[in-house]
Amino acid sequence: MGGSVFAILAGLYIGFSLLKFGNPAILDHLIPVPGSALEVVFQSWPLRWSYVMLAGLAMVGLLAARWTLPRPRWLVFLPLCWLAWQWVAAAHTIDARLTRVTLIHFHAVLAGFYLGLFALAPVRRIGLFWGGVALGFALMVWTGFDQRLGGLEATRQFVYSQPGWENLPAEHLKRLGSDRIFATLLYPNTLAGVLILLLPPLLVVTWQRATWLSPAARGVIAGLLAVCGLACLYWSGSKAGWLIALVMLVVVLLRAPLEKRWRAAIIIGLVSLGLLAFFVRFSGYFQRGATSVSARAEYWRAAWKTFADRPVFGSGPGTFAVAYRQIKPPEAEMARLTHNDYLEQASDSGFVGLATYGTFVIGLAVLLYRRCGANRMRFAVWLGVFGWVLQSGVEFGLYIPALGGTAFWLLGWLWGVSEEGG
């Protein structure tokens, strides 16, 4: 009974995260406390609300937990080694405030991982967990559709009608001036990351768990979910999201029970069609010089320089913006995060931070692929996590609770259930 209650609460927590905690932890000071019931419904919430919810959830999880260490056991302690090194790097930070909020966020991320591993994995009725996640996901997608069908323009006109709108942060004005949807998240690429992470398992959950419906009804619902999710991915305008989704499709096809020649022909055809559509869709972007690609190259160069200058301790967790501001060319666009979680670790906490984080995330993803076997649910969760691992090479999903936090919950759950072998 305790496990079922925990699963329900954990799913609702993830669902709320998708709707209310879609901003980077380092920008939490910009999120005001809602002052009315209307703001509670439509406004992002400060992260301390998330931490209070997580603390209560952890107390329930401790009662439902089963303390069985999965193999290899040393890997269970690697995230704690990474976190311990973040504290060491924090002692050498160049901005104490940014490091403090980043450390708190990292603790919350790892709490989710271990709750997924020890408390969620033993739950047999896992559909109770996915119900809350699906609800939050559906509301997020609905918000994306609303933005596409006029909500963005209405918001833009409302903001432009307010006095002093020119003084809003540059990144906010840039997002507001674009037609790319972002739903309840920070910006379009974050939305793409959540879709990549959660759409595969939610499709399988819809098919496998809604057993009270006929196969035809389940097929219609799953198809509708896929169409809506992919539409939001398309409207987000995420170039990396498009390519990662294509890679994920190839991985699915590689496991399909088809003859090798047919499988190879289908993969070649779909990849060719997907790449052709990609270049047609974003031809204007490339004609304008692919500005986001060049901007990321500049961020990565700066992160590497910071790492080279501070290879042991880095500049301190969450402090890339401070280091970057000191070395960026005058004409370069400012950035608060590196747009690469692995380089961010190197820049912020040196070689040990990079090695422990990269070894854990990438190593566990490789290990769990081998353990998925023929279980569709586990493979679907792995596929979403795999997409997140890829996107982490061009984005900063680790630093966004709705994305990085959810990914670590799923990593923990998947490791726990794959150890059981059933």
C-alpha positions in Angstrom: 0.0 0.0 0.0 2.8 2.4 0.9 4.5 1.8 -2.4 1.3 2.5 -4.4 0.8 5.8 -2.5 4.4 6.7 -3.2 4.0 5.9 -6.9 1.0 8.2 -7.2 2.7 11.1 -5.3 5.9 10.6 -7.3 4.0 10.8 -10.6 2.1 13.9 -9.5 5.4 15.5 -8.5 6.9 14.9 -11.9 3.7 16.2 -13.5 3.9 19.4 -11.5 7.5 19.7 -12.4 6.7 19.7 -16.1 4.1 22.5 -15.5 5.8 24.7 -12.8 9.5 24.0 -12.6 10.7 24.4 -16.2 13.3 27.1 -15.5 17.0 26.6 -14.7 17.9 26.6 -11.1 20.3 29.5 -11.4 17.4 31.7 -12.6 15.2 30.8 -9.7 15.7 34.3 -8.2 13.7 35.7 -11.1 10.6 33.7 -10.4 8.3 35.6 -8.1 6.0 34.0 -5.5 2.5 33.8 -7.0 0.3 36.5 -5.3 -3.1 35.2 -6.3 -5.0 32.0 -7.2 -4.7 33.0 -10.9 -1.0 33.3 -10.7 -0.7 30.0 -8.9 -2.4 28.3 -11.9 -0.7 30.1 -14.7 2.7 31.2 -13.4 5.9 29.2 -12.7 6.6 28.4 -9.1 9.8 29.2 -7.1 12.0 26.1 -6.7 11.7 26.1 -2.9 8.2 24.9 -3.4 9.5 22.0 -5.3 12.0 21.2 -2.6 9.3 21.2 0.1 7.2 18.8 -2.1 10.3 16.6 -2.6 11.1 16.5 1.1 7.6 15.3 1.9 7.8 12.8 -1.0 11.1 11.5 0.4 9.6 10.8 3.8 6.9 8.6 2.1 9.6 7.0 -0.1 11.7 6.0 2.9 8.8 4.0 4.2 8.3 2.2 0.9 12.0 1.8 0.0 13.7 -1.6 -0.5 17.4 -1.2 0.2 18.8 -3.6 -2.4 22.0 -2.4 -4.2 22.0 -3.1 -7.9 25.1 -4.3 -9.8 27.7 -3.1 -10.3 27.5 -1.8 -6.7 30.3 0.7 -7.1 28.3 2.6 -9.7 25.6 3.3 -7.1 28.0 5.4 -5.2 29.5 7.3 -8.2 26.7 10.0 -8.1 27.6 10.6 -4.5 31.3 11.0 -5.4 30.2 13.5 -8.1 28.2 15.4 -5.6 31.0 15.4 -3.0 33.3 16.8 -5.6 30.8 19.6 -6.3 31.2 20.6 -2.7 35.0 20.6 -3.1 34.7 22.7 -6.2 32.3 25.0 -4.4 35.0 26.0 -2.0 36.8 27.6 -4.9 33.8 29.2 -6.6 33.9 32.6 -8.2 30.2 33.3 -7.4 28.9 31.9 -4.1 25.2 32.6 -4.8 25.1 30.7 -8.1 27.0 27.8 -6.6 24.7 27.7 -3.6 21.5 27.4 -5.7 23.2 24.9 -8.1 24.3 22.7 -5.2 20.7 22.6 -3.8 19.4 21.7 -7.2 22.0 18.9 -7.5 20.9 17.4 -4.2 17.3 17.4 -5.4 18.3 15.7 -8.7 20.2 12.9 -6.9 17.4 12.6 -4.3 15.1 11.8 -7.3 17.5 9.3 -8.6 17.8 7.3 -5.4 14.1 7.5 -4.7 13.5 6.1 -8.2 16.1 3.4 -7.5 15.1 2.3 -4.0 11.4 3.4 -3.6 9.8 3.5 -7.1 11.5 0.5 -8.7 9.9 -2.0 -6.2 6.4 -0.8 -7.0 4.5 -3.4 -9.0 1.6 -1.2 -10.1 3.8 1.3 -11.9 0.9 2.6 -13.9 0.0 4.6 -10.8 3.2 6.6 -11.3 2.7 7.2 -15.0 -0.8 8.5 -14.5 0.4 11.7 -12.8 3.3 12.1 -15.4 0.8 11.7 -18.2 -1.5 14.3 -16.8 1.3 16.9 -16.5 2.6 15.9 -20.0 -0.9 16.4 -21.5 -1.3 19.8 -20.0 2.1 20.8 -21.2 1.3 19.7 -24.7 -2.1 21.5 -24.5 -0.2 24.7 -23.6 2.0 24.2 -26.6 -1.0 23.9 -28.9 -2.5 27.0 -27.3 0.6 28.9 -28.0 0.7 27.7 -31.6 -2.9 28.6 -32.2 -2.7 32.2 -31.0 -1.6 32.2 -27.4 2.0 33.3 -28.3 0.7 36.3 -30.2 -1.8 37.3 -27.5 1.0 37.1 -24.9 3.3 39.1 -27.1 0.7 41.9 -27.6 -0.1 41.9 -23.8 3.6 42.3 -22.8 4.2 45.0 -25.5 1.3 47.0 -24.1 2.9 47.2 -20.7 5.1 50.2 -19.8 8.8 49.3 -19.5 8.6 46.1 -21.5 11.9 47.1 -23.2 13.7 46.5 -19.8 12.8 42.8 -19.7 15.8 40.4 -19.8 17.2 40.0 -23.4 16.6 36.2 -23.4 12.9 36.8 -22.4 12.4 39.3 -25.2 14.1 37.0 -27.7 11.8 34.1 -26.7 8.8 36.4 -26.8 9.6 37.6 -30.3 9.8 34.1 -31.8 7.0 31.9 -33.1 8.7 28.8 -31.7 6.5 27.3 -28.9 7.9 26.4 -25.5 4.8 25.4 -23.6 5.4 25.5 -19.8 9.2 25.2 -20.1 12.0 27.8 -20.3 12.4 27.8 -24.1 11.7 25.7 -27.2 14.7 23.4 -26.9 13.8 22.5 -23.3 10.3 21.5 -24.5 12.0 19.4 -27.2 14.0 17.7 -24.5 11.0 16.8 -22.4 9.2 15.4 -25.5 12.2 13.3 -26.3 12.5 12.0 -22.8 8.8 11.2 -22.0 7.0 10.6 -25.3 8.4 7.0 -25.9 7.4 5.6 -22.4 4.1 7.4 -22.4 3.2 5.8 -25.8 4.0 2.3 -24.4 2.1 3.1 -21.1 -0.9 4.1 -23.1 -0.9 0.9 -25.1 0.0 -1.5 -22.2 -1.7 -0.1 -19.2 -5.1 1.0 -20.6 -6.3 -2.6 -20.7 -9.9 -1.6 -19.9 -10.1 -0.2 -23.5 -10.3 -2.1 -26.7 -7.1 -2.5 -28.8 -8.6 -0.1 -31.4 -9.3 2.6 -28.8 -5.8 2.2 -27.3 -4.3 2.5 -30.8 -6.3 5.7 -31.4 -5.2 7.3 -28.1 -1.6 6.3 -28.6 -1.7 7.6 -32.2 -3.2 10.9 -31.0 -0.6 11.2 -28.3 2.2 10.6 -30.8 0.8 13.1 -33.3 0.4 15.8 -30.7 3.8 15.2 -29.2 5.6 15.2 -32.6 3.6 18.3 -33.7 4.9 20.2 -30.6 8.4 18.9 -31.3 8.1 20.3 -34.9 6.7 23.6 -33.7 9.4 24.0 -31.1 11.8 24.4 -34.1 14.5 22.4 -32.3 17.1 21.4 -34.8 18.9 19.1 -32.4 15.5 17.6 -31.3 14.7 16.7 -34.9 18.0 14.9 -35.4 17.9 13.2 -32.0 14.4 11.9 -32.7 15.7 10.5 -36.0 18.5 8.7 -34.2 16.0 7.3 -31.7 13.9 6.0 -34.6 16.9 4.2 -36.0 17.6 2.6 -32.7 14.0 1.4 -32.6 14.2 0.0 -36.1 17.5 -1.8 -35.2 15.5 -3.9 -32.6 12.6 -4.5 -34.9 12.0 -8.2 -35.8 12.7 -7.8 -39.5 15.1 -9.4 -42.0 18.4 -7.5 -42.2 17.9 -6.4 -45.8 14.5 -5.0 -45.1 15.6 -3.4 -41.9 18.6 -1.8 -43.7 16.4 -0.6 -46.5 13.8 1.0 -44.2 16.5 2.7 -42.1 18.2 4.1 -45.1 14.9 5.3 -46.6 13.7 6.9 -43.4 17.0 8.6 -42.5 17.3 10.0 -46.1 13.7 11.3 -45.9 14.2 12.7 -42.4 17.4 14.5 -43.4 15.8 15.9 -46.5 12.9 17.2 -44.6 15.3 18.6 -42.0 17.2 20.7 -44.5 14.0 21.8 -46.3 12.5 22.8 -42.9 15.5 24.7 -41.7 16.9 26.0 -45.0 16.3 29.6 -44.1 18.1 29.0 -40.8 21.2 27.8 -42.6 21.0 30.6 -45.1 21.1 33.1 -42.3 24.4 31.5 -41.1 23.2 29.0 -38.5 23.7 31.5 -35.7 22.8 29.2 -32.8 25.5 26.8 -34.0 28.2 29.5 -34.0 27.0 30.8 -30.7 27.3 27.3 -29.1 30.7 26.9 -30.6 31.7 30.1 -28.8 30.2 28.9 -25.5 32.0 25.6 -25.8 35.3 27.3 -26.6 34.9 29.5 -23.5 34.0 26.5 -21.3 37.1 24.6 -22.6 39.3 27.7 -21.9 37.9 27.9 -18.3 38.6 24.2 -17.9 42.1 24.6 -19.2 42.7 27.5 -16.8 41.1 25.7 -13.8 41.4 22.0 -14.5 41.2 20.8 -10.9 38.3 22.8 -9.3 36.8 24.7 -12.2 35.1 28.0 -11.6 32.5 26.6 -9.2 29.1 24.8 -9.8 26.7 26.9 -11.9 29.2 29.8 -12.6 29.8 29.5 -16.3 28.1 32.8 -16.9 30.5 34.6 -14.6 33.5 33.1 -16.2 32.2 33.5 -19.7 31.4 37.2 -19.2 35.1 37.8 -18.4 36.4 36.2 -21.6 33.7 36.4 -24.3 34.2 38.6 -27.4 32.3 41.9 -27.2 30.1 40.9 -30.2 29.3 37.4 -28.8 25.8 36.7 -27.3 25.7 36.3 -23.5 24.8 32.9 -22.1 24.1 31.7 -18.6 24.9 28.0 -19.2 27.3 26.2 -21.5 24.6 24.5 -23.7 26.5 21.2 -23.1 26.1 19.5 -19.7 29.4 17.6 -20.0 31.5 20.7 -20.8 29.6 22.5 -18.1 30.9 20.0 -15.6 34.4 20.4 -16.9 34.2 24.2 -16.7 32.4 24.4 -13.3 34.1 21.6 -11.4 37.2 20.4 -13.3 38.3 17.0 -14.5 36.9 15.1 -11.5 33.5 16.6 -12.0 33.5 15.8 -15.7 34.8 12.2 -15.2 32.4 11.2 -12.4 29.3 12.7 -14.0 30.1 11.6 -17.6 31.1 8.1 -16.5 27.9 7.7 -14.4 25.4 9.0 -16.9 26.8 7.6 -20.1 28.0 4.4 -18.5 24.7 3.7 -16.9 22.8 4.4 -20.2 25.1 1.8 -21.9 24.6 -0.7 -19.1 20.8 -0.3 -19.0 20.5 -0.8 -22.8 21.9 -4.3 -22.4 19.5 -5.1 -19.6 16.3 -3.9 -21.2 15.9 -7.2 -23.1 12.6 -7.6 -24.8 10.7 -5.6 -22.2 8.9 -2.8 -24.1 8.3 -0.6 -21.1 12.0 -0.7 -20.0 13.2 -0.1 -23.5 10.9 2.8 -24.0 12.1 4.5 -20.8 15.7 3.8 -21.9 15.1 5.2 -25.3 13.8 8.5 -23.7 16.8 8.6 -21.4 19.1 7.9 -24.3 17.7 10.9 -26.2 18.2 13.1 -23.1 21.8 11.9 -22.9 22.4 12.9 -26.5 20.6 16.3 -26.1 22.8 17.0 -23.0 25.7 17.4 -25.5 24.0 20.5 -27.0 21.8 21.7 -24.2 21.7 22.2 -20.4 18.9 19.8 -19.4 20.7 18.8 -16.1 20.1 22.3 -14.7 16.3 22.3 -15.4 14.3 20.5 -12.7 11.5 19.5 -15.1 14.0 17.8 -17.5 17.2 16.8 -15.6 15.3 15.9 -12.4 12.8 13.7 -14.4 15.6 12.0 -16.3 17.3 11.0 -13.0 14.1 9.7 -11.6 13.7 7.5 -14.7 17.4 6.4 -14.6 16.9 5.3 -11.0 13.7 3.4 -11.7 15.1 1.7 -14.8 18.2 0.6 -13.0 16.2 -0.8 -10.1 13.7 -2.8 -12.3 16.4 -4.0 -14.7 18.3 -5.6 -11.8 15.3 -7.7 -11.0 15.4 -9.4 -14.4 11.7 -9.7 -14.5 
